[in-house]
Amino acid sequence: MFDRNRALKWLRKGVLLFGSTLLFHLLASGIAQAADPTGIDTLLGDPGAPVDYIWVAMSAFLVFIMQAGFAMLEGGLTRAKNTTNLMLKNIMDFSMCSLAYMAIGFAFMFGASKAGLIGSTGWFLLGDTYDVGTYLLFLFQVMFAGTAATIASGAVAERMRWRAYFVYSIVVGAVIYPIFGHWVWGGGWLSTLPLGVGHVDFAGSGVVHTIGGIVGLTGTMVLGPRFGKYINGKPRAIPGHSISMAALGCFLLWFGWFGFNAGSTLSAHELRIAVVSVNTSMAAAAGAFAAMLFTWIKTKKPDASMTINGAIAGLVAITASCAWIEGWAAVIIGLVAGILVVPSVYFFDRIGIDDPVGAISVHAVNGVWGLLSVGLFADGTYGLYTTAAPHVVGLFYGGGFGQLAAQAVGAVVCIVWAFVLGYILFKSIDKFIGMRVSPQEELEGLDLSEHGTRAYPNFPYLEG
């Protein structure tokens, strides 16, 4: 028979042992082994460095705005009685993910690689990682970690315990996101596949969005659907309370995505930022148009929430390829994304996966499409994240199937990694502390049951 108290006791012992081991490692490695904490050496070596630093920092600030975008989008597409809960989740998943990423996630992702599997240096940004260049990279990447964590909040909305979500945020920032990120961006094994130029993902269709979407899928599987979602086995729509809020979230995400994609050059001197920015916006526009037209034809009415998700789907899909393609290809990628998101939402509804905001369809499905699109549309005019060779060439530009195969391998690995670890994580949380609120709490709304605060205290008619 399962003894929860005993299990929690052993869990605390395990956390204490891990913390003690990590502290010993930090002290043994030396806390004061700074590289260039003032930036003087960097400036002397490269007088043009401040331009790049300003560019990357401003891009990171733009990506941070995406947290507000996700909060507004998820809040608007769910019911008023859960708005406080979703706002707090979007604040705290970024906060806890940031702390976990600083403690160990960044080291796992960008530390010295062990066999191409995991980084092993740079804990807490101590030692020789106390450097202005490393701090700049951390600033940019912690925004990405927060984005990966917050994606699942919409998928598991309206029925997940606050404390369970709190634990989830830490694990994503510490383990799930950074280890896969190491395989792609930290010099790990996927980036060195003997296919094409290895698996590539310019700004994170896989590393950020597929990871977040698939982990969100596992959360919905463990939680089960919301009460009232299925009547006699058939799904019914549960409308969100504010299309205005959701539309504002869409605009904030669209705006922040320019930092997400163009900032991933990590240099203002990479003038490819012009191409990246145009491709980003055109894919979003095409995605919104395709989703709107699809629903207009299907239901005789253009659907606002699907159009919003179409725009975000276009942004997700273009994120992997934005630096390596021409503008016409960005439109095609966005159109396909906008079309894909609509039947995908219906499909997951039919098979019993209750995703209140369509996060799985937007981020997981179109994240995979984005990865594959690199192997099709990369035109060979840009190299591996810089102008340097080798350049990335897709199937339609004479590159053969090598790059497409590398993209497919990376996509499969991404799905398996996120699904297995996500499912283990949520199952463990469910067993140790419980995943789902009680039926009474869910009907009452998480704002009151979890936080004791209504988002709209003066408008009780909104709370149904």
Order of alpha helices (4+ residues) and beta strands (2+ residues): alpha-alpha-alpha-alpha-alpha-beta-beta-alpha-alpha-alpha-alpha-beta-beta-alpha-alpha-alpha-alpha-alpha-beta-beta-alpha-alpha
